[in-house]
């Protein structure tokens, strides 16, 4: 999801401040989960490189 899509979702009619906060927190959590997954993959690749250099 892009920042524009998130902003558009927040600006839909009738969104309360609490709903907007919930949307932001949900998207933040999803992004953080993606980052952690990518970090694990990077760590595995680094380990493979380390092993090959031995």
N, C-alpha and C positions, 0 to 999 in steps of 0.2 A: 504494500500500500504506500502511496506517496503522501507527502505532506499536504499537497493540494486536495487529495481525496479525503484525508482526515479532517482538514479544515472545512470542506464542503459538508461532510457528515455532521460536524459540530454545529454548522450554521443552519441546519434544517429547522424549520419553524417549530417553535414550542420547546426547544431544548432548554432545560434549566441549567444553572451553573453546575449542579451536582451531576447531571447527565454528561455535560461536557468534560468534567473531571474524570468521570468513569471511562469515557471514550479515550481520553488521553492516556490514562493508566493502562487500559487494555492494550492499546497499540504499543505503548512503551514496553510492556511485559512481553509481547510477541516479538518485538525487535530484539530485546535482550536475549530471548531464547534462541533466536536465529544467530546472534553474535556468538553465544556460547557454543552452539553447534559448529560454527565455522572455526572457532578457536580450537576445539577438540580435533578437528580435521587437520588444522595447521600443526598442532602438536604431534599428531601421528606422522605427518609427512616429515617434520623435523627429526623425529626419532628414526625414521627409515633412512634419512640422509646420514645421520650420525652412525647408524649401524653399517651402512655401506662404506663409510670412510675408514672404519676400523681395519 
